[in-house]
Amino acid sequence: MAQYMFYHRDPRRIQPLVDCIVGAFRSLDYNAEMAFDAIKVATLYRAFYEGLGRKFMVWADEAVEQSWAEISSEHDDVRLHDLDMHRYLLRNC
């Protein structure tokens, strides 16, 4: 459902929502006590980059650098979301 909000949209038209999602991703704690806390943000971020497609390239480098630095997260589910993002970016952008 969240992915639909970004599909064929100009990110500048929904700037407050984009700022909120990117800010949450930047402050993401990959090793939180509960993996669910990190997955909530990662799932919303996934809808963000899949919905925007090529328009996500503005944030791609920063997202890859951040997730690559935290690739050794102790939560398997969080690492899986990072892997999905890297795979998506390699295939589509």
N, C-alpha and C positions, 0 to 999 in steps of 0.2 A: 504494500500500500504506500509506503513512504517513497518508494522508487518512482511511483507515478507522479509525485509532486515535482520531480526534477526532470522528467522526460520531456525533451524538446523545449526546455525553458532556458532563458537567459539567466545565469546566476546573479546578474546585477539586479534583476527584477525581484528576487527573493533574498536580498542581501542580509537581512537580519537572521533569517533561518540558516543561511550559509555560514555566517559568522558564529552562530551558536554551535553548529555541528563541528566546524573546524576547530573552534576553541575547546570543545569537549575532547576532541581527538588529541589536540596538542597537550592537554593536561591528563591524558589517560595514564592510569597506573596499571602497567602490565602485570605486576605481581601483587595485586590486591589480595586481601584475605579470601574473598570469594571471586571466582572466575566470572560469575554472573555480572558483577559490576563492570568489568572490562568488556564483556561481550555485548552489553547493552549499547555501549558507545560504538563498538566495532560494527555491530549490525546496522546501526543508523548510518555510519560512515560508508558502509558497503552500499546501501541504497543510494547514498549521495553520489559515489563514483560510478556506479552502474547506470544510474539515471542520467547523469550528465554526459557520459561517454567521453568523447574527445575534448569537451569543454573542461574536463577535470584536469587536464594537463597542467594547468596553472599551479595546482596543489600537489601534483604527482611526485615531484622530486622530494619535497619536504616530507610527504607521507612515507615514501620508501626509505628515506634516511632514518626517520623516527622508528619505523617498524623494524628495520634491519638492526638497529642498535639494540632493540629489545627482543631479538629473535630467540634468546635463551630464556624466555619466560617459563616459569615453573608450571603454567597451566597449558595443557594440550589444546584446549578449545581456543584459547587466545592465539596460540601459534598457528592454528588452523585458519583463523580469520586473516592473519598476516599472510600466510601462504596463498590464500585465495586472492587477496589483493594483488600480490606480486604476479601471480599467474594471469589475472585479468589484465593488468597493465601491460604485460608482455604480449598478450594476444591482441589487444584492442587499441593500444595507444602508440 
